[in-house]
């Protein structure tokens, strides 16, 4: 039973980190400055340096893929998806 609750907490924390990382990435993309885009890359690099397995799990998730689409079109797509989700769920 304790193992199950530890696994549940672990899954919850990974999901929470995925959401926080996604929101941070979107806000940095929306800012659009080269400094902000560099900070987004540094955030992902920091996660990779701390826990490579966790980094791969986050990057391979739908949200991780979405906020790391390449190029200007990828960034516009990520911001557009964020705006749609914002309207659907009423946050920010």
PyMOL Python script that loads the backbone (N, CA, C, O; Angstrom):
from pymol import cmd

cmd.read_pdbstr("""\
ATOM      1  N   UNK A   1       0.826  -1.190   0.000  1.00  0.00           N
ATOM      2  CA  UNK A   1       0.000   0.000   0.000  1.00  0.00           C
ATOM      3  C   UNK A   1       0.867   1.248   0.000  1.00  0.00           C
ATOM      4  O   UNK A   1       0.564   2.207  -0.710  1.00  0.00           O
ATOM      5  N   UNK A   2       1.938   1.255   0.783  1.00  0.00           N
ATOM      6  CA  UNK A   2       2.819   2.415   0.834  1.00  0.00           C
ATOM      7  C   UNK A   2       3.472   2.645  -0.518  1.00  0.00           C
ATOM      8  O   UNK A   2       3.648   3.790  -0.934  1.00  0.00           O
ATOM      9  N   UNK A   3       3.829   1.585  -1.202  1.00  0.00           N
ATOM     10  CA  UNK A   3       4.446   1.704  -2.517  1.00  0.00           C
ATOM     11  C   UNK A   3       3.466   2.366  -3.492  1.00  0.00           C
ATOM     12  O   UNK A   3       3.861   3.221  -4.285  1.00  0.00           O
ATOM     13  N   UNK A   4       2.195   1.973  -3.431  1.00  0.00           N
ATOM     14  CA  UNK A   4       1.187   2.569  -4.303  1.00  0.00           C
ATOM     15  C   UNK A   4       1.042   4.061  -4.037  1.00  0.00           C
ATOM     16  O   UNK A   4       0.942   4.845  -4.981  1.00  0.00           O
ATOM     17  N   UNK A   5       1.030   4.463  -2.784  1.00  0.00           N
ATOM     18  CA  UNK A   5       0.879   5.885  -2.480  1.00  0.00           C
ATOM     19  C   UNK A   5       2.132   6.653  -2.889  1.00  0.00           C
ATOM     20  O   UNK A   5       2.031   7.797  -3.333  1.00  0.00           O
ATOM     21  N   UNK A   6       3.307   6.051  -2.749  1.00  0.00           N
ATOM     22  CA  UNK A   6       4.535   6.701  -3.210  1.00  0.00           C
ATOM     23  C   UNK A   6       4.519   6.873  -4.727  1.00  0.00           C
ATOM     24  O   UNK A   6       4.959   7.899  -5.245  1.00  0.00           O
ATOM     25  N   UNK A   7       4.012   5.870  -5.432  1.00  0.00           N
ATOM     26  CA  UNK A   7       3.913   5.949  -6.887  1.00  0.00           C
ATOM     27  C   UNK A   7       2.912   7.026  -7.294  1.00  0.00           C
ATOM     28  O   UNK A   7       3.136   7.754  -8.261  1.00  0.00           O
ATOM     29  N   UNK A   8       1.819   7.123  -6.562  1.00  0.00           N
ATOM     30  CA  UNK A   8       0.823   8.151  -6.854  1.00  0.00           C
ATOM     31  C   UNK A   8       1.397   9.549  -6.648  1.00  0.00           C
ATOM     32  O   UNK A   8       1.160  10.451  -7.452  1.00  0.00           O
ATOM     33  N   UNK A   9       2.144   9.720  -5.580  1.00  0.00           N
ATOM     34  CA  UNK A   9       2.774  11.016  -5.319  1.00  0.00           C
ATOM     35  C   UNK A   9       3.808  11.320  -6.393  1.00  0.00           C
ATOM     36  O   UNK A   9       3.892  12.452  -6.870  1.00  0.00           O
ATOM     37  N   UNK A  10       4.582  10.338  -6.770  1.00  0.00           N
ATOM     38  CA  UNK A  10       5.578  10.515  -7.824  1.00  0.00           C
ATOM     39  C   UNK A  10       4.917  10.925  -9.142  1.00  0.00           C
ATOM     40  O   UNK A  10       5.378  11.850  -9.811  1.00  0.00           O
ATOM     41  N   UNK A  11       3.844  10.238  -9.508  1.00  0.00           N
ATOM     42  CA  UNK A  11       3.126  10.577 -10.739  1.00  0.00           C
ATOM     43  C   UNK A  11       2.540  11.983 -10.664  1.00  0.00           C
ATOM     44  O   UNK A  11       2.593  12.735 -11.636  1.00  0.00           O
ATOM     45  N   UNK A  12       1.987  12.330  -9.516  1.00  0.00           N
ATOM     46  CA  UNK A  12       1.426  13.665  -9.319  1.00  0.00           C
ATOM     47  C   UNK A  12       2.511  14.737  -9.483  1.00  0.00           C
ATOM     48  O   UNK A  12       2.293  15.749 -10.149  1.00  0.00           O
ATOM     49  N   UNK A  13       3.656  14.514  -8.882  1.00  0.00           N
ATOM     50  CA  UNK A  13       4.737  15.499  -8.950  1.00  0.00           C
ATOM     51  C   UNK A  13       5.281  15.635 -10.373  1.00  0.00           C
ATOM     52  O   UNK A  13       5.614  16.738 -10.805  1.00  0.00           O
ATOM     53  N   UNK A  14       5.374  14.536 -11.094  1.00  0.00           N
ATOM     54  CA  UNK A  14       5.816  14.606 -12.495  1.00  0.00           C
ATOM     55  C   UNK A  14       4.817  15.396 -13.331  1.00  0.00           C
ATOM     56  O   UNK A  14       5.214  16.218 -14.158  1.00  0.00           O
ATOM     57  N   UNK A  15       3.542  15.158 -13.126  1.00  0.00           N
ATOM     58  CA  UNK A  15       2.501  15.881 -13.863  1.00  0.00           C
ATOM     59  C   UNK A  15       2.540  17.368 -13.512  1.00  0.00           C
ATOM     60  O   UNK A  15       2.427  18.224 -14.388  1.00  0.00           O
ATOM     61  N   UNK A  16       2.701  17.661 -12.236  1.00  0.00           N
ATOM     62  CA  UNK A  16       2.793  19.053 -11.785  1.00  0.00           C
ATOM     63  C   UNK A  16       4.001  19.738 -12.429  1.00  0.00           C
ATOM     64  O   UNK A  16       3.887  20.864 -12.913  1.00  0.00           O
ATOM     65  N   UNK A  17       5.144  19.073 -12.437  1.00  0.00           N
ATOM     66  CA  UNK A  17       6.344  19.630 -13.068  1.00  0.00           C
ATOM     67  C   UNK A  17       6.120  19.842 -14.565  1.00  0.00           C
ATOM     68  O   UNK A  17       6.571  20.840 -15.126  1.00  0.00           O
ATOM     69  N   UNK A  18       5.429  18.911 -15.206  1.00  0.00           N
ATOM     70  CA  UNK A  18       5.129  19.048 -16.633  1.00  0.00           C
ATOM     71  C   UNK A  18       4.282  20.300 -16.883  1.00  0.00           C
ATOM     72  O   UNK A  18       4.544  21.046 -17.826  1.00  0.00           O
ATOM     73  N   UNK A  19       3.290  20.525 -16.059  1.00  0.00           N
ATOM     74  CA  UNK A  19       2.417  21.689 -16.226  1.00  0.00           C
ATOM     75  C   UNK A  19       3.179  22.982 -15.966  1.00  0.00           C
ATOM     76  O   UNK A  19       3.071  23.927 -16.748  1.00  0.00           O
ATOM     77  N   UNK A  20       3.942  23.039 -14.890  1.00  0.00           N
ATOM     78  CA  UNK A  20       4.705  24.237 -14.547  1.00  0.00           C
ATOM     79  C   UNK A  20       5.745  24.543 -15.621  1.00  0.00           C
ATOM     80  O   UNK A  20       5.927  25.701 -15.998  1.00  0.00           O
ATOM     81  N   UNK A  21       6.419  23.521 -16.108  1.00  0.00           N
ATOM     82  CA  UNK A  21       7.425  23.705 -17.153  1.00  0.00           C
ATOM     83  C   UNK A  21       6.773  24.183 -18.446  1.00  0.00           C
ATOM     84  O   UNK A  21       7.314  25.048 -19.135  1.00  0.00           O
ATOM     85  N   UNK A  22       5.629  23.629 -18.771  1.00  0.00           N
ATOM     86  CA  UNK A  22       4.905  24.037 -19.979  1.00  0.00           C
ATOM     87  C   UNK A  22       4.465  25.491 -19.886  1.00  0.00           C
ATOM     88  O   UNK A  22       4.658  26.258 -20.829  1.00  0.00           O
ATOM     89  N   UNK A  23       3.883  25.873 -18.774  1.00  0.00           N
ATOM     90  CA  UNK A  23       3.428  27.254 -18.610  1.00  0.00           C
ATOM     91  C   UNK A  23       4.610  28.209 -18.646  1.00  0.00           C
ATOM     92  O   UNK A  23       4.542  29.255 -19.292  1.00  0.00           O
ATOM     93  N   UNK A  24       5.681  27.864 -17.966  1.00  0.00           N
ATOM     94  CA  UNK A  24       6.885  28.707 -17.988  1.00  0.00           C
ATOM     95  C   UNK A  24       7.407  28.856 -19.410  1.00  0.00           C
ATOM     96  O   UNK A  24       7.771  29.954 -19.833  1.00  0.00           O
ATOM     97  N   UNK A  25       7.441  27.748 -20.147  1.00  0.00           N
ATOM     98  CA  UNK A  25       7.927  27.786 -21.528  1.00  0.00           C
ATOM     99  C   UNK A  25       7.031  28.656 -22.403  1.00  0.00           C
ATOM    100  O   UNK A  25       7.529  29.453 -23.198  1.00  0.00           O
ATOM    101  N   UNK A  26       5.728  28.512 -22.267  1.00  0.00           N
ATOM    102  CA  UNK A  26       4.787  29.305 -23.069  1.00  0.00           C
ATOM    103  C   UNK A  26       4.939  30.787 -22.769  1.00  0.00           C
ATOM    104  O   UNK A  26       4.968  31.607 -23.686  1.00  0.00           O
ATOM    105  N   UNK A  27       5.035  31.136 -21.497  1.00  0.00           N
ATOM    106  CA  UNK A  27       5.171  32.554 -21.145  1.00  0.00           C
ATOM    107  C   UNK A  27       6.481  33.134 -21.682  1.00  0.00           C
ATOM    108  O   UNK A  27       6.518  34.286 -22.114  1.00  0.00           O
ATOM    109  N   UNK A  28       7.539  32.351 -21.656  1.00  0.00           N
ATOM    110  CA  UNK A  28       8.809  32.809 -22.223  1.00  0.00           C
ATOM    111  C   UNK A  28       8.727  32.934 -23.748  1.00  0.00           C
ATOM    112  O   UNK A  28       9.287  33.863 -24.330  1.00  0.00           O
ATOM    113  N   UNK A  29       8.030  31.998 -24.387  1.00  0.00           N
ATOM    114  CA  UNK A  29       7.839  32.078 -25.838  1.00  0.00           C
ATOM    115  C   UNK A  29       7.005  33.312 -26.185  1.00  0.00           C
ATOM    116  O   UNK A  29       7.321  34.043 -27.124  1.00  0.00           O
ATOM    117  N   UNK A  30       5.931  33.535 -25.413  1.00  0.00           N
ATOM    118  CA  UNK A  30       5.074  34.693 -25.675  1.00  0.00           C
ATOM    119  C   UNK A  30       5.839  36.003 -25.551  1.00  0.00           C
ATOM    120  O   UNK A  30       5.575  36.944 -26.300  1.00  0.00           O
ATOM    121  N   UNK A  31       6.777  36.080 -24.623  1.00  0.00           N
ATOM    122  CA  UNK A  31       7.584  37.292 -24.473  1.00  0.00           C
ATOM    123  C   UNK A  31       8.372  37.550 -25.754  1.00  0.00           C
ATOM    124  O   UNK A  31       8.495  38.691 -26.199  1.00  0.00           O
ATOM    125  N   UNK A  32       8.901  36.483 -26.339  1.00  0.00           N
ATOM    126  CA  UNK A  32       9.484  36.547 -27.662  1.00  0.00           C
ATOM    127  C   UNK A  32      10.871  37.148 -27.793  1.00  0.00           C
ATOM    128  O   UNK A  32      11.422  37.164 -28.894  1.00  0.00           O
ATOM    129  N   UNK A  33      11.450  37.638 -26.718  1.00  0.00           N
ATOM    130  CA  UNK A  33      12.793  38.208 -26.823  1.00  0.00           C
ATOM    131  C   UNK A  33      13.822  37.085 -26.895  1.00  0.00           C
ATOM    132  O   UNK A  33      13.562  35.956 -26.479  1.00  0.00           O
ATOM    133  N   UNK A  34      14.982  37.411 -27.426  1.00  0.00           N
ATOM    134  CA  UNK A  34      16.029  36.392 -27.499  1.00  0.00           C
ATOM    135  C   UNK A  34      16.440  35.949 -26.097  1.00  0.00           C
ATOM    136  O   UNK A  34      16.787  34.787 -25.888  1.00  0.00           O
ATOM    137  N   UNK A  35      16.403  36.871 -25.138  1.00  0.00           N
ATOM    138  CA  UNK A  35      16.734  36.523 -23.754  1.00  0.00           C
ATOM    139  C   UNK A  35      15.710  35.529 -23.190  1.00  0.00           C
ATOM    140  O   UNK A  35      16.087  34.569 -22.517  1.00  0.00           O
ATOM    141  N   UNK A  36      14.435  35.750 -23.457  1.00  0.00           N
ATOM    142  CA  UNK A  36      13.396  34.840 -22.968  1.00  0.00           C
ATOM    143  C   UNK A  36      13.519  33.464 -23.607  1.00  0.00           C
ATOM    144  O   UNK A  36      13.381  32.446 -22.928  1.00  0.00           O
ATOM    145  N   UNK A  37      13.776  33.432 -24.898  1.00  0.00           N
ATOM    146  CA  UNK A  37      13.931  32.142 -25.569  1.00  0.00           C
ATOM    147  C   UNK A  37      15.155  31.398 -25.047  1.00  0.00           C
ATOM    148  O   UNK A  37      15.149  30.170 -24.957  1.00  0.00           O
ATOM    149  N   UNK A  38      16.193  32.133 -24.707  1.00  0.00           N
ATOM    150  CA  UNK A  38      17.387  31.526 -24.117  1.00  0.00           C
ATOM    151  C   UNK A  38      17.052  30.955 -22.725  1.00  0.00           C
ATOM    152  O   UNK A  38      17.514  29.873 -22.363  1.00  0.00           O
ATOM    153  N   UNK A  39      16.245  31.698 -21.957  1.00  0.00           N
ATOM    154  CA  UNK A  39      15.840  31.208 -20.631  1.00  0.00           C
ATOM    155  C   UNK A  39      15.024  29.923 -20.743  1.00  0.00           C
ATOM    156  O   UNK A  39      15.171  29.020 -19.919  1.00  0.00           O
ATOM    157  N   UNK A  40      14.164  29.838 -21.759  1.00  0.00           N
ATOM    158  CA  UNK A  40      13.383  28.618 -21.964  1.00  0.00           C
ATOM    159  C   UNK A  40      14.320  27.439 -22.226  1.00  0.00           C
ATOM    160  O   UNK A  40      14.158  26.363 -21.649  1.00  0.00           O
ATOM    161  N   UNK A  41      15.293  27.656 -23.095  1.00  0.00           N
ATOM    162  CA  UNK A  41      16.261  26.595 -23.375  1.00  0.00           C
ATOM    163  C   UNK A  41      17.048  26.216 -22.125  1.00  0.00           C
ATOM    164  O   UNK A  41      17.319  25.038 -21.889  1.00  0.00           O
ATOM    165  N   UNK A  42      17.412  27.209 -21.330  1.00  0.00           N
ATOM    166  CA  UNK A  42      18.149  26.947 -20.088  1.00  0.00           C
ATOM    167  C   UNK A  42      17.307  26.147 -19.105  1.00  0.00           C
ATOM    168  O   UNK A  42      17.835  25.288 -18.399  1.00  0.00           O
ATOM    169  N   UNK A  43      16.016  26.413 -19.048  1.00  0.00           N
ATOM    170  CA  UNK A  43      15.117  25.650 -18.174  1.00  0.00           C
ATOM    171  C   UNK A  43      15.147  24.174 -18.547  1.00  0.00           C
ATOM    172  O   UNK A  43      15.304  23.309 -17.685  1.00  0.00           O
ATOM    173  N   UNK A  44      14.996  23.894 -19.840  1.00  0.00           N
ATOM    174  CA  UNK A  44      15.002  22.499 -20.291  1.00  0.00           C
ATOM    175  C   UNK A  44      16.369  21.860 -20.090  1.00  0.00           C
ATOM    176  O   UNK A  44      16.452  20.686 -19.729  1.00  0.00           O
ATOM    177  N   UNK A  45      17.439  22.611 -20.315  1.00  0.00           N
ATOM    178  CA  UNK A  45      18.786  22.087 -20.086  1.00  0.00           C
ATOM    179  C   UNK A  45      19.005  21.764 -18.608  1.00  0.00           C
ATOM    180  O   UNK A  45      19.636  20.762 -18.273  1.00  0.00           O
ATOM    181  N   UNK A  46      18.484  22.617 -17.733  1.00  0.00           N
ATOM    182  CA  UNK A  46      18.613  22.381 -16.286  1.00  0.00           C
ATOM    183  C   UNK A  46      17.936  21.063 -15.902  1.00  0.00           C
ATOM    184  O   UNK A  46      18.494  20.270 -15.144  1.00  0.00           O
ATOM    185  N   UNK A  47      16.742  20.840 -16.427  1.00  0.00           N
ATOM    186  CA  UNK A  47      16.040  19.587 -16.125  1.00  0.00           C
ATOM    187  C   UNK A  47      16.848  18.395 -16.632  1.00  0.00           C
ATOM    188  O   UNK A  47      16.972  17.385 -15.939  1.00  0.00           O
ATOM    189  N   UNK A  48      17.397  18.514 -17.837  1.00  0.00           N
ATOM    190  CA  UNK A  48      18.213  17.426 -18.401  1.00  0.00           C
ATOM    191  C   UNK A  48      19.447  17.168 -17.542  1.00  0.00           C
ATOM    192  O   UNK A  48      19.831  16.016 -17.340  1.00  0.00           O
ATOM    193  N   UNK A  49      20.066  18.226 -17.039  1.00  0.00           N
ATOM    194  CA  UNK A  49      21.254  18.071 -16.194  1.00  0.00           C
ATOM    195  C   UNK A  49      20.924  17.416 -14.856  1.00  0.00           C
ATOM    196  O   UNK A  49      21.742  16.682 -14.301  1.00  0.00           O
ATOM    197  N   UNK A  50      19.724  17.681 -14.341  1.00  0.00           N
ATOM    198  CA  UNK A  50      19.343  17.145 -13.032  1.00  0.00           C
ATOM    199  C   UNK A  50      18.875  15.693 -13.103  1.00  0.00           C
ATOM    200  O   UNK A  50      19.210  14.879 -12.242  1.00  0.00           O
ATOM    201  N   UNK A  51      18.095  15.377 -14.142  1.00  0.00           N
ATOM    202  CA  UNK A  51      17.517  14.033 -14.245  1.00  0.00           C
ATOM    203  C   UNK A  51      17.192  13.757 -15.705  1.00  0.00           C
ATOM    204  O   UNK A  51      16.134  14.149 -16.197  1.00  0.00           O
ATOM    205  N   UNK A  52      18.093  13.088 -16.387  1.00  0.00           N
ATOM    206  CA  UNK A  52      17.956  12.862 -17.823  1.00  0.00           C
ATOM    207  C   UNK A  52      16.716  12.034 -18.150  1.00  0.00           C
ATOM    208  O   UNK A  52      16.044  12.296 -19.148  1.00  0.00           O
ATOM    209  N   UNK A  53      16.410  11.046 -17.326  1.00  0.00           N
ATOM    210  CA  UNK A  53      15.223  10.216 -17.569  1.00  0.00           C
ATOM    211  C   UNK A  53      13.948  11.057 -17.460  1.00  0.00           C
ATOM    212  O   UNK A  53      13.054  10.944 -18.299  1.00  0.00           O
ATOM    213  N   UNK A  54      13.869  11.895 -16.431  1.00  0.00           N
ATOM    214  CA  UNK A  54      12.715  12.781 -16.264  1.00  0.00           C
ATOM    215  C   UNK A  54      12.618  13.755 -17.432  1.00  0.00           C
ATOM    216  O   UNK A  54      11.528  14.011 -17.944  1.00  0.00           O
ATOM    217  N   UNK A  55      13.754  14.296 -17.851  1.00  0.00           N
ATOM    218  CA  UNK A  55      13.788  15.198 -19.000  1.00  0.00           C
ATOM    219  C   UNK A  55      13.172  14.533 -20.228  1.00  0.00           C
ATOM    220  O   UNK A  55      12.350  15.139 -20.916  1.00  0.00           O
ATOM    221  N   UNK A  56      13.564  13.293 -20.504  1.00  0.00           N
ATOM    222  CA  UNK A  56      13.034  12.584 -21.671  1.00  0.00           C
ATOM    223  C   UNK A  56      11.533  12.334 -21.527  1.00  0.00           C
ATOM    224  O   UNK A  56      10.791  12.429 -22.504  1.00  0.00           O
ATOM    225  N   UNK A  57      11.092  12.019 -20.324  1.00  0.00           N
ATOM    226  CA  UNK A  57       9.656  11.826 -20.103  1.00  0.00           C
ATOM    227  C   UNK A  57       8.889  13.118 -20.376  1.00  0.00           C
ATOM    228  O   UNK A  57       7.837  13.096 -21.016  1.00  0.00           O
ATOM    229  N   UNK A  58       9.410  14.234 -19.894  1.00  0.00           N
ATOM    230  CA  UNK A  58       8.743  15.522 -20.106  1.00  0.00           C
ATOM    231  C   UNK A  58       8.770  15.931 -21.568  1.00  0.00           C
ATOM    232  O   UNK A  58       7.759  16.387 -22.103  1.00  0.00           O
ATOM    233  N   UNK A  59       9.907  15.774 -22.217  1.00  0.00           N
ATOM    234  CA  UNK A  59      10.046  16.186 -23.622  1.00  0.00           C
ATOM    235  C   UNK A  59       9.195  15.332 -24.551  1.00  0.00           C
ATOM    236  O   UNK A  59       8.746  15.816 -25.589  1.00  0.00           O
ATOM    237  N   UNK A  60       8.969  14.084 -24.201  1.00  0.00           N
ATOM    238  CA  UNK A  60       8.193  13.184 -25.056  1.00  0.00           C
ATOM    239  C   UNK A  60       6.694  13.271 -24.791  1.00  0.00           C
ATOM    240  O   UNK A  60       5.899  12.665 -25.510  1.00  0.00           O
ATOM    241  N   UNK A  61       6.308  14.018 -23.768  1.00  0.00           N
ATOM    242  CA  UNK A  61       4.884  14.192 -23.490  1.00  0.00           C
ATOM    243  C   UNK A  61       4.288  15.153 -24.519  1.00  0.00           C
ATOM    244  O   UNK A  61       5.018  15.892 -25.180  1.00  0.00           O
ATOM    245  N   UNK A  62       2.989  15.140 -24.648  1.00  0.00           N
ATOM    246  CA  UNK A  62       2.316  16.013 -25.606  1.00  0.00           C
ATOM    247  C   UNK A  62       2.652  17.482 -25.342  1.00  0.00           C
ATOM    248  O   UNK A  62       2.939  18.235 -26.273  1.00  0.00           O
ATOM    249  N   UNK A  63       2.616  17.884 -24.078  1.00  0.00           N
ATOM    250  CA  UNK A  63       2.924  19.278 -23.741  1.00  0.00           C
ATOM    251  C   UNK A  63       4.393  19.599 -24.001  1.00  0.00           C
ATOM    252  O   UNK A  63       4.714  20.682 -24.489  1.00  0.00           O
ATOM    253  N   UNK A  64       5.274  18.675 -23.681  1.00  0.00           N
ATOM    254  CA  UNK A  64       6.702  18.885 -23.919  1.00  0.00           C
ATOM    255  C   UNK A  64       7.026  19.024 -25.390  1.00  0.00           C
ATOM    256  O   UNK A  64       7.855  19.846 -25.780  1.00  0.00           O
ATOM    257  N   UNK A  65       6.373  18.220 -26.201  1.00  0.00           N
ATOM    258  CA  UNK A  65       6.568  18.323 -27.646  1.00  0.00           C
ATOM    259  C   UNK A  65       6.015  19.656 -28.138  1.00  0.00           C
ATOM    260  O   UNK A  65       6.644  20.335 -28.949  1.00  0.00           O
ATOM    261  N   UNK A  66       4.842  20.024 -27.646  1.00  0.00           N
ATOM    262  CA  UNK A  66       4.177  21.244 -28.089  1.00  0.00           C
ATOM    263  C   UNK A  66       4.963  22.513 -27.840  1.00  0.00           C
ATOM    264  O   UNK A  66       4.987  23.398 -28.695  1.00  0.00           O
ATOM    265  N   UNK A  67       5.607  22.624 -26.691  1.00  0.00           N
ATOM    266  CA  UNK A  67       6.332  23.864 -26.375  1.00  0.00           C
ATOM    267  C   UNK A  67       7.751  23.858 -26.928  1.00  0.00           C
ATOM    268  O   UNK A  67       8.477  24.841 -26.778  1.00  0.00           O
ATOM    269  N   UNK A  68       8.149  22.774 -27.557  1.00  0.00           N
ATOM    270  CA  UNK A  68       9.490  22.698 -28.135  1.00  0.00           C
ATOM    271  C   UNK A  68       9.462  22.461 -29.638  1.00  0.00           C
ATOM    272  O   UNK A  68      10.418  21.935 -30.208  1.00  0.00           O
ATOM    273  N   UNK A  69       8.370  22.848 -30.272  1.00  0.00           N
ATOM    274  CA  UNK A  69       8.317  22.755 -31.729  1.00  0.00           C
ATOM    275  C   UNK A  69       9.358  23.705 -32.301  1.00  0.00           C
ATOM    276  O   UNK A  69       9.522  24.814 -31.793  1.00  0.00           O
ATOM    277  N   UNK A  70      10.059  23.294 -33.341  1.00  0.00           N
ATOM    278  CA  UNK A  70      11.167  24.114 -33.841  1.00  0.00           C
ATOM    279  C   UNK A  70      10.708  25.345 -34.622  1.00  0.00           C
ATOM    280  O   UNK A  70       9.672  25.337 -35.287  1.00  0.00           O
ATOM    281  N   UNK A  71      11.504  26.388 -34.521  1.00  0.00           N
ATOM    282  CA  UNK A  71      11.342  27.579 -35.343  1.00  0.00           C
ATOM    283  C   UNK A  71      10.224  28.511 -34.922  1.00  0.00           C
ATOM    284  O   UNK A  71       9.508  28.278 -33.948  1.00  0.00           O
ATOM    285  N   UNK A  72      10.108  29.567 -35.689  1.00  0.00           N
ATOM    286  CA  UNK A  72       9.114  30.601 -35.415  1.00  0.00           C
ATOM    287  C   UNK A  72       7.690  30.048 -35.564  1.00  0.00           C
ATOM    288  O   UNK A  72       6.814  30.365 -34.759  1.00  0.00           O
ATOM    289  N   UNK A  73       7.464  29.232 -36.582  1.00  0.00           N
ATOM    290  CA  UNK A  73       6.150  28.626 -36.779  1.00  0.00           C
ATOM    291  C   UNK A  73       5.794  27.709 -35.603  1.00  0.00           C
ATOM    292  O   UNK A  73       4.644  27.684 -35.164  1.00  0.00           O
ATOM    293  N   UNK A  74       6.763  26.968 -35.102  1.00  0.00           N
ATOM    294  CA  UNK A  74       6.529  26.108 -33.945  1.00  0.00           C
ATOM    295  C   UNK A  74       6.143  26.911 -32.718  1.00  0.00           C
ATOM    296  O   UNK A  74       5.252  26.517 -31.967  1.00  0.00           O
ATOM    297  N   UNK A  75       6.821  28.051 -32.510  1.00  0.00           N
ATOM    298  CA  UNK A  75       6.487  28.913 -31.370  1.00  0.00           C
ATOM    299  C   UNK A  75       5.091  29.504 -31.524  1.00  0.00           C
ATOM    300  O   UNK A  75       4.343  29.586 -30.550  1.00  0.00           O
ATOM    301  N   UNK A  76       4.732  29.916 -32.742  1.00  0.00           N
ATOM    302  CA  UNK A  76       3.389  30.459 -32.979  1.00  0.00           C
ATOM    303  C   UNK A  76       2.329  29.388 -32.754  1.00  0.00           C
ATOM    304  O   UNK A  76       1.263  29.671 -32.207  1.00  0.00           O
ATOM    305  N   UNK A  77       2.613  28.182 -33.166  1.00  0.00           N
ATOM    306  CA  UNK A  77       1.688  27.070 -32.961  1.00  0.00           C
ATOM    307  C   UNK A  77       1.485  26.812 -31.466  1.00  0.00           C
ATOM    308  O   UNK A  77       0.355  26.615 -31.019  1.00  0.00           O
ATOM    309  N   UNK A  78       2.567  26.813 -30.701  1.00  0.00           N
ATOM    310  CA  UNK A  78       2.489  26.574 -29.255  1.00  0.00           C
ATOM    311  C   UNK A  78       1.664  27.666 -28.575  1.00  0.00           C
ATOM    312  O   UNK A  78       0.825  27.367 -27.726  1.00  0.00           O
ATOM    313  N   UNK A  79       1.896  28.926 -28.941  1.00  0.00           N
ATOM    314  CA  UNK A  79       1.149  30.035 -28.341  1.00  0.00           C
ATOM    315  C   UNK A  79      -0.322  29.954 -28.746  1.00  0.00           C
ATOM    316  O   UNK A  79      -1.204  30.206 -27.925  1.00  0.00           O
ATOM    317  N   UNK A  80      -0.591  29.604 -30.002  1.00  0.00           N
ATOM    318  CA  UNK A  80      -1.978  29.448 -30.452  1.00  0.00           C
ATOM    319  C   UNK A  80      -2.709  28.361 -29.684  1.00  0.00           C
ATOM    320  O   UNK A  80      -3.859  28.548 -29.287  1.00  0.00           O
ATOM    321  N   UNK A  81      -2.054  27.230 -29.472  1.00  0.00           N
ATOM    322  CA  UNK A  81      -2.653  26.138 -28.696  1.00  0.00           C
ATOM    323  C   UNK A  81      -2.904  26.578 -27.258  1.00  0.00           C
ATOM    324  O   UNK A  81      -3.927  26.229 -26.669  1.00  0.00           O
ATOM    325  N   UNK A  82      -1.978  27.339 -26.697  1.00  0.00           N
ATOM    326  CA  UNK A  82      -2.138  27.861 -25.336  1.00  0.00           C
ATOM    327  C   UNK A  82      -3.362  28.780 -25.270  1.00  0.00           C
ATOM    328  O   UNK A  82      -4.147  28.698 -24.325  1.00  0.00           O
ATOM    329  N   UNK A  83      -3.525  29.646 -26.259  1.00  0.00           N
ATOM    330  CA  UNK A  83      -4.649  30.580 -26.256  1.00  0.00           C
ATOM    331  C   UNK A  83      -5.981  29.845 -26.385  1.00  0.00           C
ATOM    332  O   UNK A  83      -6.966  30.234 -25.757  1.00  0.00           O
ATOM    333  N   UNK A  84      -6.017  28.801 -27.184  1.00  0.00           N
ATOM    334  CA  UNK A  84      -7.232  27.995 -27.297  1.00  0.00           C
ATOM    335  C   UNK A  84      -7.541  27.320 -25.959  1.00  0.00           C
ATOM    336  O   UNK A  84      -8.683  27.351 -25.500  1.00  0.00           O
ATOM    337  N   UNK A  85      -6.536  26.714 -25.335  1.00  0.00           N
ATOM    338  CA  UNK A  85      -6.729  26.055 -24.038  1.00  0.00           C
ATOM    339  C   UNK A  85      -7.159  27.069 -22.988  1.00  0.00           C
ATOM    340  O   UNK A  85      -8.004  26.771 -22.145  1.00  0.00           O
ATOM    341  N   UNK A  86      -6.583  28.262 -23.035  1.00  0.00           N
ATOM    342  CA  UNK A  86      -6.946  29.318 -22.085  1.00  0.00           C
ATOM    343  C   UNK A  86      -8.427  29.675 -22.209  1.00  0.00           C
ATOM    344  O   UNK A  86      -9.116  29.838 -21.202  1.00  0.00           O
ATOM    345  N   UNK A  87      -8.908  29.793 -23.428  1.00  0.00           N
ATOM    346  CA  UNK A  87     -10.321  30.112 -23.637  1.00  0.00           C
ATOM    347  C   UNK A  87     -11.228  28.953 -23.211  1.00  0.00           C
ATOM    348  O   UNK A  87     -12.295  29.171 -22.638  1.00  0.00           O
ATOM    349  N   UNK A  88     -10.799  27.731 -23.492  1.00  0.00           N
ATOM    350  CA  UNK A  88     -11.616  26.566 -23.150  1.00  0.00           C
ATOM    351  C   UNK A  88     -11.717  26.369 -21.640  1.00  0.00           C
ATOM    352  O   UNK A  88     -12.787  26.047 -21.123  1.00  0.00           O
ATOM    353  N   UNK A  89     -10.608  26.561 -20.937  1.00  0.00           N
ATOM    354  CA  UNK A  89     -10.565  26.242 -19.517  1.00  0.00           C
ATOM    355  C   UNK A  89     -10.615  27.455 -18.612  1.00  0.00           C
ATOM    356  O   UNK A  89     -10.753  27.310 -17.397  1.00  0.00           O
ATOM    357  N   UNK A  90     -10.505  28.660 -19.180  1.00  0.00           N
ATOM    358  CA  UNK A  90     -10.679  29.885 -18.414  1.00  0.00           C
ATOM    359  C   UNK A  90      -9.577  30.192 -17.418  1.00  0.00           C
ATOM    360  O   UNK A  90      -9.869  30.675 -16.324  1.00  0.00           O
ATOM    361  N   UNK A  91      -8.328  29.932 -17.751  1.00  0.00           N
ATOM    362  CA  UNK A  91      -7.234  30.312 -16.853  1.00  0.00           C
ATOM    363  C   UNK A  91      -6.504  31.528 -17.394  1.00  0.00           C
ATOM    364  O   UNK A  91      -6.681  31.896 -18.555  1.00  0.00           O
ATOM    365  N   UNK A  92      -5.672  32.162 -16.548  1.00  0.00           N
ATOM    366  CA  UNK A  92      -4.938  33.388 -16.872  1.00  0.00           C
ATOM    367  C   UNK A  92      -5.876  34.479 -17.329  1.00  0.00           C
ATOM    368  O   UNK A  92      -5.432  35.583 -17.643  1.00  0.00           O
TER     369      UNK A  92
END
""", "prot")
cmd.dss("prot")
cmd.show_as("cartoon", "prot")
cmd.util.cbc("prot")
cmd.orient("prot")
